[in-house]
Amino acid sequence: MEPITRRLTYANVMATIAVFGVLAGGGAYAASKIGAGDIAKNAVRSKHIKKNAVKTPKIKNGAVTEAKLAEEFESVAAYAQIEGGGSVEDDLSFNIDDDDVTSPSTGVYCIGGLPFEPKNAVATPEATSAVDSQDVTISVLLSGPGSIPFGCATGDRIRVQVIDHGVLGASAAGFTDNYVFIWVED
């Protein structure tokens, strides 16, 4: 077997360096030469885009609209931020207003008068309210047609109760008025 140094010539070394140079820099060169007009329509899919790579400044004006978002959330029939005491924040509500919400007792909100029959509801405590949201439990009770949630009036279909585990000490809990965000599906 003949040693590699006998076949190692200046031409062989330069050819090897050239090949590695093309391989290393070719992708960067190609990326700098390919523009948006060179990519076929619908060729780039979400699976090709790195997570969190698309930020607000990169989204074309008008590309994301309320109508397009509404298509994604068709099952959302109503939502609202209910303030302590039962009033509804108008800017943060859809299909629920002050007339639909009552507060028969501290920490209890009854919702009725909806233009649909609710099938599901989810509520969360609002973190900016006076009560620490980590100590709060929210329960939601839906009732069907002809039944009334406990403590609510005729026509009410949803009862939301807010329990603050820090009100009476570590081992006890109490109802408390707290901001609540509710999401209702039909």
Protein Blocks (a to p, Z undefined) as FASTA:
>chain_A
ZZfklmmcfklmmmmmmmmmmmmmmmmmmmmmpcfklpcghkacfklpcghkacfklpcg
hkacfklmmmmmmmlmbdcdddehiiacfklgghiafklpccfbghiacdehiabdcfbd
cddddfkbmbdfklpccddddddehiacehiaehiabdcddddfklnojkbccddddddd
ddddZZ
